[in-house]
Amino acid sequence: MAKTLPPAGKLWLVGAGPGDPDLLTLRAARLLESADLVVHDGLVGEGVLALIPAHVERISVAKQRSRHTMKQEMINELLVRETLAGKQVVRLKGGDPFIFGRGGEELDAARKSGVAVEVVPGITAAAGCAAQAGLPLTHREDASAVSFVAGQCKDLTDQDWSGLAGHGRTLVIYMGLATAPAIADKLIADGVSPGLPVAVVERGTTKDARVLRTLLTDLGDLVAREKVASPALIIVGKVAARADALDCLGAPGVANSLKDIACES
């Protein structure tokens, strides 16, 4: 008798976008409907999760700062095991899988195990949050280069961020709330002007979004003063003065400085 071959499973690394379900790609939405299993992050918006049919199995592997429900190695093993068992597995990640999403590590694990895998890009938080705030990450008068960095790296003061912020450049910082004071000190110590505009976008693209603006020197105080909560994005650069934002300036006279910088742009 002919042997029955096991069903062919496949893994998709899918970007869920920055939160608003309307920003999910059509391809991602179709994959959620046809999946056997969805393994999702905590940053995936509730509106996106609501699109997963009730019969589809789902597993949350949500991470918080310094506390993971499942370590990355275990997530890799889960994805490989379930796909090799013949399931159509969607690994749903906030934003884009390859922007601070550890998608590269999961892709490597799948390839190493011989798992069929495909990547479906998503709108990353930087693009989504900036668009909602009316903040152009590049602008012919203000910035011709954009850099993305993670703000929660260990030994932050030892990181080389030279040239990432300042004249003609925009710096977008993911996961930087807890280290906001250190980030401001580091940039200023590296020669960035304390008067450079900064925008903080909290819960970007959702109905509860909040966009706050100040100057680099006030960044740490702003986060504490306004009780900014994660997820939030920090955007440093002259373009931040163009954002549709609430000015939240903690020091006397700083508001006038911001207006002066905006007028120069």
Buried (B, 14 or more C-beta within 10 A) or exposed (E): EEEEEEEEBBBBBBBBBBBBBEBBBEBBEEBBEEBBBBBBBEBBBEBBBEBBEEEBEBBEBEBEEEEEEBEBEEBBBBBBBBBBEBBBBBBBBBBBBBBBBBBEEBBEBBEEBEBEBEBBBBBBBBBBBBBBBEBBBBBEEBBEEBBBBBBBEEEBEEBEBEEBBBEEBBBBBBBBBBBBEBBBBBBBEBEBBBBBBBBBBBBBBBEEBBBBBBBBBBBBBBBEBBEBEBBBBBBBBBBBBBBEBEBBBBEEEBBEBBEEBBEEE
